[in-house]
Amino acid sequence: MFSPVHHDLEGLAAERFRSLAGQLRRLQQQHAVAERLDAMCRDELAWIESASGLNGCREKYEACIRLLTDLAKLRWRIVQDGFGIELATPSTRRVEASEVMLYKDSVRRELESQLRVQFNAKSVRDFIRRMESPAGSSKKRPVTDLIADGRELRSRLLAASEASGPDRVRLCGEAIQPYLQLVEPGATDEFTGQPLSDIWRYFRYTWAIPATNVPGRNLFYLIRDAAHPSHAVMGITALEIGSF
């Protein structure tokens, strides 16, 4: 379904809005991540601060570009022709696995430079080194003890893979036993002695998306496997309530 975009912007504001819509459309065609769309929006908002010639359309123009950027991030496709701007509803077609992998690869390539900057920071390198090789006097175990070994995991899954029916379900439940662990202030891991907050932060650095601070209330969780001798970390997640 296509929905025409109606606005009452005039003059320079209308021209800039058409230009911004075209740039957002090109980024969508390149499967750009939300950060690039946000960066374009921020640049335009910065331009507004010192722009002249908007003829009283400053607030309306700002509202229009914020809304269009948000819709673009929600996968509303921007369509432009000689008659104006339209928004096409997000596609509901089934996405093939190959398309997902291509998109993930493009995201990783796009963020690679930001990740290099992150890991080039001395504070980050020192933190990772401290987590992986704690001082002997600290009596802490390396955080790498919480990373499952592929061969050990395979041995646990082997019996389940060879079974079928109810036995397969039961053996899978015994081989992998995930649970959520809330990262509480001051809490330490019983297997390594490392602070849970540091463990969450360590694994956060391994994501394809650079680590950023989100203002507001945050609840961090480790996803762990009770079937592993040290309850290996299977993943991390968080609940974030932004402040406005």
C-alpha positions in Angstrom: 0.0 0.0 0.0 1.2 3.5 -0.9 0.5 6.6 1.2 1.3 10.0 -0.3 3.2 12.4 2.0 1.4 15.7 2.4 3.1 18.7 3.9 2.7 22.4 3.8 6.4 23.3 3.7 7.4 26.1 1.3 10.4 27.4 -0.4 13.8 26.2 0.9 12.2 23.9 3.5 10.2 22.1 0.8 13.4 21.8 -1.4 15.5 20.4 1.5 12.7 17.9 2.4 12.6 16.5 -1.1 16.4 16.3 -1.2 16.5 14.5 2.2 13.8 12.1 1.1 15.9 11.2 -1.9 19.0 10.6 0.3 17.0 8.4 2.7 15.6 6.4 -0.3 19.1 5.8 -1.6 20.3 4.6 1.9 17.3 2.2 2.0 18.3 0.8 -1.3 21.8 0.2 0.0 20.3 -1.6 3.1 22.0 1.0 5.3 21.6 0.5 9.1 19.6 2.8 11.3 22.7 4.6 12.5 23.4 6.0 9.0 19.8 7.2 8.7 20.1 8.8 12.2 23.4 10.5 11.2 21.8 12.0 8.2 18.9 13.3 10.3 21.3 14.8 12.9 23.3 16.6 10.2 20.1 18.2 8.9 19.0 19.1 12.4 22.4 20.8 12.9 21.9 22.7 9.7 18.5 24.0 10.8 20.1 25.6 13.9 21.9 28.2 11.8 19.8 28.2 8.6 18.0 31.3 7.3 15.3 31.5 4.7 13.0 28.9 6.2 10.3 31.5 6.4 8.6 30.3 9.6 8.8 26.6 8.6 11.7 25.8 11.0 9.6 23.8 13.5 7.4 22.1 10.9 10.5 21.1 8.8 12.2 19.6 11.9 9.1 17.6 12.7 8.8 16.4 9.1 12.4 15.2 8.8 12.3 13.5 12.2 9.1 11.6 11.3 10.3 10.6 7.8 13.6 9.3 9.3 11.7 7.3 11.9 9.4 5.7 9.3 12.4 4.9 7.1 14.0 3.1 10.1 10.8 1.1 10.5 11.2 -0.1 6.9 8.5 2.1 5.3 9.9 2.4 1.8 10.3 5.9 0.4 9.2 6.4 -3.2 9.8 9.5 -5.2 8.7 10.6 -8.6 7.8 13.8 -10.4 4.5 14.1 -8.5 5.9 14.0 -4.9 6.9 11.6 -2.2 5.1 8.4 -1.2 5.6 5.8 1.6 5.1 2.1 0.8 4.2 -0.2 3.7 7.0 -2.6 4.9 7.2 -5.8 2.9 5.6 -8.9 4.5 7.1 -11.3 2.1 9.1 -14.3 3.4 12.8 -13.4 3.5 15.3 -16.0 2.3 18.2 -17.1 4.5 20.6 -15.9 1.9 19.2 -12.4 2.0 19.5 -12.3 5.8 23.2 -13.2 5.6 23.9 -10.6 2.9 22.2 -8.0 5.0 24.2 -9.0 8.1 27.4 -9.0 6.1 26.7 -5.4 4.9 26.0 -4.3 8.5 29.3 -5.8 9.7 31.3 -4.1 6.9 29.6 -0.8 7.6 30.4 -0.9 11.3 33.9 -2.3 10.9 35.6 1.1 11.1 33.6 2.1 14.3 34.6 -1.2 15.9 38.2 -0.6 15.1 38.0 2.8 16.8 36.4 1.1 19.8 39.1 -1.6 20.2 41.9 0.9 19.6 40.9 2.7 22.8 43.4 1.9 25.4 40.8 1.6 28.2 38.9 -1.0 26.2 42.1 -3.1 25.5 43.1 -2.9 29.1 39.7 -4.0 30.2 39.6 -7.0 27.9 43.2 -8.0 28.9 42.2 -7.7 32.6 39.2 -9.9 32.1 41.0 -12.6 30.1 44.2 -12.6 32.3 43.3 -11.5 35.8 46.1 -10.9 38.3 47.0 -14.0 40.3 46.5 -12.1 43.6 42.9 -11.3 42.6 41.9 -15.0 42.8 39.7 -14.5 39.8 39.3 -16.9 36.9 39.6 -15.7 33.3 36.3 -14.7 31.7 37.1 -17.1 28.9 36.1 -20.0 31.3 32.6 -18.8 30.5 32.9 -19.5 26.8 31.7 -23.0 25.8 34.2 -25.2 23.9 32.8 -26.4 20.7 34.0 -29.9 21.2 32.5 -30.1 24.6 29.2 -28.7 23.4 29.2 -31.2 20.5 29.6 -34.1 22.9 26.6 -33.0 24.9 24.4 -32.6 21.7 25.6 -35.8 20.1 23.2 -38.1 21.9 20.2 -35.8 21.3 21.0 -35.6 17.6 20.9 -39.4 17.2 17.6 -39.8 19.1 14.1 -39.1 17.9 10.7 -38.3 19.2 10.2 -37.7 23.0 13.8 -39.0 23.7 15.2 -36.3 21.5 13.3 -33.6 23.3 14.4 -34.9 26.7 18.0 -35.2 25.7 18.1 -31.7 24.2 16.7 -30.4 27.4 19.5 -32.1 29.3 22.2 -31.0 26.9 21.4 -27.3 27.0 19.7 -25.6 30.0 19.4 -21.9 29.4 18.4 -19.4 32.0 18.5 -15.7 32.6 20.7 -14.1 35.2 20.0 -10.5 36.2 23.2 -8.4 36.5 22.7 -6.9 39.9 25.0 -4.1 41.3 28.0 -5.5 43.1 27.2 -9.2 42.3 30.0 -11.5 41.2 30.1 -14.7 39.2 30.4 -17.8 41.4 32.6 -19.6 38.9 35.1 -16.9 38.0 34.8 -14.3 40.8 34.4 -11.6 38.1 31.8 -8.9 38.6 28.6 -9.8 36.6 28.6 -6.2 35.2 32.1 -6.7 33.8 31.2 -10.0 32.3 28.2 -8.4 30.5 30.3 -5.6 29.3 33.0 -8.0 28.0 30.5 -9.9 25.9 28.9 -6.7 24.7 32.2 -5.8 23.0 31.9 -8.9 20.8 28.8 -7.7 19.1 28.8 -6.4 15.5 27.3 -3.1 16.7 29.7 -0.8 18.7 28.9 -0.5 22.4 27.0 2.7 23.3 25.6 4.1 26.5 21.8 4.5 26.6 20.5 7.1 29.1 17.8 6.0 31.5 17.0 2.9 33.5 18.8 -0.3 32.3 18.4 -3.9 33.3 21.1 -6.2 32.0 20.9 -10.0 31.8 23.3 -12.8 31.0 21.9 -15.8 29.2 23.7 -18.8 30.7 23.8 -22.6 30.2 23.4 -24.6 33.4 24.5 -27.8 31.5 28.0 -26.3 31.1 30.5 -26.9 34.0 30.9 -23.1 34.5 27.4 -22.1 33.3 28.8 -20.7 30.0 27.4 -17.4 28.7 25.2 -18.1 25.7 24.2 -14.5 25.1 23.3 -11.2 26.6 20.2 -9.0 26.6 18.9 -5.9 28.2 15.8 -4.0 29.0 16.2 -0.3 28.5 13.8 2.5 29.4 15.0 5.7 27.9 14.7 9.1 29.6 13.0 11.9 27.8 
